[in-house]
Amino acid sequence: MGSACGAGSQSGAVHDPSKVKTPGAAGDQALRVLRMETPISSLHWDETGSRVGFTDGHKEAKVWLTDEGDTRGAVDHFKVGGHSAPVTVLVFSPNGKFLLSAGRDGMIIIWLLDTGEKGGEMDVPKLSLSATEGTREIRALAFAGEGKLLLSSSWDSFIRLWDPSKSLLLKEVQKDLPQVVSMQIDLKGRSLLVCNTKGDIQVWDVKSFDTLLEVQHGAPSSPEASEGEPDGSSCSPAIFSPTGASIISGGGPEAQTAVRVWEAANAQLRFSIQVNSAPRSLGVSPQGRFVAAGLENGEVAVCDLESKSVLKTLKGHTGPVLSVGFRTDGRILATGGADGTVQLWQTGGKL
């Protein structure tokens, strides 16, 4: 583990207007499309709603500037490197000042968004001299403690707690469970929602990492996915509602093509909404009424949790939709697919 505060810039601006298109009417077609060459495995909005960060299987994290006024000038997207292996996950800090990228090399790199420079590094320890690079691969990141602490999960089944301001490892616990591939902390900062490669969904205590309750899915949401795939595709997606009162999940052994809503307090199923294909990713609108489900067949189902129905189906991807996320004001939905595109959809502020 090391620190490199104030290191030279590792970013490179990229401007290619041919990669961004405005296909047609807002809502019916994607408002803008950014075309890459490889699948978009994860994406994340910053707090200002002006940037979407995403990973596409390369050694750099990429950030798409969705409005004007960035200090680096008129660029469509830029990238930050520093990793020796593909980047698997990224997250923006709650204060909007930093981007954290993590990868198969076991490194977490902190980037200063105003300059694109590296602000620090955190290195997952090697458990032994024979440890392979793959066991250090980081699969999920989540901020805790109002952004002062960071949680990570890696392929060695360890959950680690970091102090990003000091690039310091504070605590690590090895869980006797399948590898965790996604994590989210609730609004109160007390509960951690985790999904593993077996398809299980659990809620843990943030401080002790003890299991508080479990939603038994038991099988991948995608019938084609096999347990333990390195891209985490066998994980049944799950997220907290904005208030933390509900858990929203996709798929499962008894509902492969459904979005389901559970009580967060006791993991009791409230209702299900049928969609056209197996959910591969989920995102909830800021007000908590609408859920976007990225599907195996390339569609995005926008579900209304009040009417318990599919409000709209968005068709723009030509392969599974692996990541979705609403902008912080709810007016734009970003989707990333196996077809190598990041697409922005205008919601009209209704979501």
Steps between C-alpha positions, in 0.01 A plus 500: 500500500638840411421866455574731210334829592575774255630261236507607138189477288399155381209624293463564130227706337317329215282686252326314220170662395422203274454281808216710641167506319158654559272241337153645544216596728569498872349206683441279194866482402823567684574871533874439452710191434870452573644203313793306641644169381435270798215433750413770755506303824428781747410869508449764767377863506677768699301715744484797262344296221756631251716186476440130444790271585515155343722197448536307175753226569811713442769621740346847520184632659311734269288804579241644260435871543127542444490880501728793423726693732762242593834657588686290242306652211263354243552126532238229475680262733836451665678205656717437804754218498748379759382138516703201380184295431142577391291733718200314643313765700499872573318741729485877550547642849185649659654849492559471125872576523646155443465198275615164634584220258579139592608204293626149458844614615369547857556876487262779598608831348366839609469763227453876543215592268589867458846417361489131406809437714558203726431579866589170665513121478378213716632151434321177598754289696625172359403224741804291411791490259302254288192722481393554143414837353140385455439450873571870559250613237263761643136448410309768693547837674269696732549817701405506869516748785382798290774433248784481752533121478507256209398134485637259241445134416746285308524154351681368810165531689632785718298810583733791577445838666725787386570861590536654152634831632806317635503208251486279809355151553309506831338157517456181301267207553487180296146376449436128458268571209504522119677812376314829541459679167284798598450710814280792602458680833158625609411864564567475875841343444426202722419217258696360208316327215720239329455263206725201441589269214250239615214743450433556872400842631589587859492798734801540730576724794747762371720493811521127571423356153263258675204379294174663613265337249503315170290493186540151358533520122737208471547512122630741236252746353634411155440137396819506293717622789703249696604529862823684561539661159773764525273776370249442779216432259365226726409756766131576534492883501359672809484857630353693793218744439610861569351489852641155573154365585494259205735268316448476125634190325503349155458136405538197724414129470124552521481829311766508229325781311371717784589808701412433863457733798569380855463649847851593613411440865409132463570396136131428437392521137257787432435460127650409162493666159543280194744618232593360157834343592734428790616818683877552490511843669277734702477871574244693705387858442586761768140515625482121517189451289661367181750221439698448180584135434768422241399172339677203343325562166638856467188682618464733797172461688395812693274375781251708700501373859170674579300338220716185520540491123745571217458865404725497193742272317813664354659331200845612393753235599578192291617286792445458876476827696764457770469832685240773551481816709281808540659842516465665841214724379319206338484667158751274322543122509839355399529141376805293412492183296689197378480664156764752615273804516412745776160654426324798658119508512296810584229439758340844483541543874209263568708232669 
